């Protein structure tokens, strides 16, 4: 019995002595398998990027490099994604926006694009937003995180640091001006400058508009009046010109109204205000020229738009003296003023010939009216209005934001109307 117990005890001691060795060997085997698995997973991750992004098998040196940085955690999945998409080889392919989006879906989501998601990214690219901005949307997503996990890869994150990528809506607003006014894509530094100015509050929509229209590059194009007006419609109204509006602006330019004052009319419009609101931009304003270059009125009968523009200039000169913000020219309010000026021939009154009140000639935005008759120059009619307390109050009223002016000549007499608005109709 004692012999049996001794043998059992010896066996147990032998087993206890060998256990750490056996366990160490098992741990080594597990670690070796993990290393082999990680190597295989990483190779598969990199290989599919070669296939989906570069449309080829990996070269030995490239495969070794990308595997090393991933396994050593010196770069993340997002870093490697950037490395492939912005590699000279991929960039040289010059793929279309459509192909670019589909490649990102396949490479980083492992699927075809859904209709809604595809359209979202296509819209951003269509507005001129950078491909880097779009790539960040893919690499920083839950879907890419899930894909990386299947390959035991750390996803990581790409950072958007440039103003144009941080504020894509504002960038899209600026890009429109490059495209519509200069006929080209923006240089990155210029785009970032304008976006930073807008988001920092240093400049507003009107300032950007003026900056492009009176830039040396745009002025140097020496475009004729018809192209100038069409450019303003496309850049500030996002549409082609209507016949009436186009002819009105062309007529003003022919009569000597400056291009700055025509621009002022576009900036002061409701359409430009709506465009700015669409992109989350503050509108701002633009003061007209201090004077209007012309040789004198040549109108013998009908509307004299040059004389009306002269009045507009003097209005803002008077407001500046009084420390009041300048008014913007409103084409809509100009239309109301022209209706009323023609009516004054029949009845010189704030009551219209049909018995209704003056403001029925416009909309709810028609908020103030000044009338005059007989005075034959812009200077004399403004002097008359400024010598009358009621008329002067309208001219200097801080609540008014825009104005339209009409001068109508009939049988040697001049009929004048100022139509004021608290908005930008």
GICOR-V749646 format. One record per helix or strand. SS is the DSSP state (~ for helix, > for strand). FROM is the first residue (numbers start at 1). TO is the last residue. If there is no record, write none. Layout:
<<SS	FROM	TO> <SS	FROM	TO>>
//
This chain:
<<~	2	54> <~	60	71> <~	77	85> <~	88	91> <~	97	109> <~	115	126> <~	131	139> <~	142	150> <~	163	166> <~	168	182> <~	188	199> <~	205	213> <~	216	219> <~	225	237> <~	243	254> <~	259	267> <~	270	278> <>	302	303> <~	305	321> <>	328	329> <~	331	343> <>	351	351> <>	357	357> <~	358	361> <>	368	373> <~	378	386> <~	389	396> <>	402	410> <>	413	421>>
//
